[in-house]
Amino acid sequence: MRASPRLWLPALCLGTVHVVVLLAAFFAPYDYSEQDRSLPFAPPTRIHFVDAQDRFHFQPFVYRRVEHAGQFRGYEEVTETRYPIRFFFHGAAYRLGSLLSSDRHLFGVEMPARISLMGTDAYGRDVFSRLLYGGQISLFAGLLATTLSLLAGTSLGIMAGFYGTWLDAAIMRLAELFLALPWLYLLFAIRAFLPLHISPAQAFLLVIAVIGLVGWARPARLVRGVALSARERAYVRAARGFGASDLYLLRRHILPQTQGVIFTQAALLIPQYVLAEVTLSFLGLGIGEPVPSWGSMLASLQQYHVLVGCWWMFFPGLMLIPIFMSYGQLSDVLQERLQS
């Protein structure tokens, strides 16, 4: 069966975003913590093809920016020298995992000019670079928390549906308790009781654990329903009659029946958990500075002068829109295929 554009278009969009974010060190022109205190809250850099003398250049270039004398957070371009945008530029060294070490970036300009496609923040850090690095936290926190939630929910749901009796009753009552609780406030309460002053790596794992373990109940109930139906099938009864073990039945007959539900739930849960991580970081309960997260980047909008005067600081929030729409489209298609 040929894949529908409704399926591969959002999948392609999400795959591209995740690959770019995963390779943020290459696509970002600067390190996420690199500061330029002379350019706080500078707007996005203008890219030129025509210089101050009205001469056209095929290679795009930028001008160095300096603070405009007598104007608060105002900048002007110094047009005496052009700084061409170079591709595969030698910049700050970085490592991709533990295998590759390089200093090549997709693009960049020579100092003292800087190229900031999405402007800078209060410390003069490049918002575009921090957006890519922050996606590693926000997007992959959603993926990993969803994996944890589905592992817990699938395991408990299969146990409840396959074995039934008191185990089913206990697991379902616990699931109903988690479903009845307002998960966002529960998330705040759990995170507030945990230590705040920890390393970024520990905070990342802590956020994943908290988010993932809070959301297991809904997939557990859905998987339980599939397991209840599957265990009554004739071929399952026949296999049991021939002496098949519980492990064999679960592996060969029950678990494959749950794949459609698991994939659909994954497409629904990932954006919810990304939003949960963004919310926690926005409120200062997630990953701390200087490591970026989309939520911590949006936290600067709590200051009124940033909210009304620095429109480029909304970019992390705007990035969530196409990602959530793609996951929503993907979940709709998977749900339709599951019901057909």
NORRADA-V928239 format. One record per residue. SS is DSSP state (a for helix, b for strand, c for the rest). Layout:
# NORRADA-V928239
SS ; SS
This chain:
# NORRADA-V928239
c ; c ; c ; c ; a ; a ; a ; a ; a ; a ; a ; a ; a ; a ; a ; a ; a ; a ; a ; a ; a ; a ; c ; a ; a ; a ; a ; c ; c ; c ; c ; c ; c ; c ; c ; c ; a ; a ; a ; c ; c ; c ; c ; c ; c ; c ; c ; b ; b ; b ; c ; c ; c ; c ; c ; b ; b ; b ; b ; b ; b ; b ; b ; b ; b ; b ; b ; c ; c ; c ; c ; c ; c ; c ; b ; b ; b ; b ; b ; b ; b ; b ; b ; b ; c ; b ; b ; b ; b ; b ; b ; b ; b ; b ; b ; b ; c ; c ; c ; b ; b ; b ; b ; b ; b ; b ; b ; b ; c ; c ; c ; c ; c ; c ; c ; c ; c ; c ; c ; b ; c ; c ; c ; c ; c ; b ; a ; a ; a ; a ; a ; a ; a ; a ; a ; a ; a ; a ; a ; a ; a ; a ; a ; a ; a ; a ; a ; a ; a ; a ; a ; a ; a ; a ; a ; a ; a ; a ; a ; a ; a ; a ; a ; c ; a ; a ; a ; a ; a ; a ; a ; a ; a ; a ; a ; a ; a ; a ; a ; a ; c ; c ; a ; a ; a ; a ; a ; a ; a ; a ; a ; a ; a ; c ; c ; c ; c ; c ; c ; a ; a ; a ; a ; a ; a ; a ; a ; a ; a ; a ; a ; a ; a ; a ; c ; a ; a ; a ; a ; a ; a ; a ; a ; a ; a ; a ; a ; a ; a ; a ; c ; c ; c ; a ; a ; a ; a ; a ; a ; a ; a ; c ; c ; c ; c ; a ; a ; a ; a ; a ; a ; a ; a ; a ; a ; a ; a ; a ; a ; a ; a ; a ; a ; a ; a ; a ; a ; a ; a ; a ; a ; a ; a ; a ; a ; a ; a ; a ; a ; a ; a ; a ; c ; c ; c ; c ; c ; c ; c ; c ; c ; c ; c ; a ; a ; a ; a ; a ; a ; a ; a ; a ; c ; a ; a ; a ; a ; a ; a ; c ; a ; a ; a ; a ; a ; a ; a ; a ; a ; a ; a ; a ; a ; a ; a ; a ; a ; a ; a ; a ; a ; a ; a ; a ; a ; a ; a ; a ; a ; c
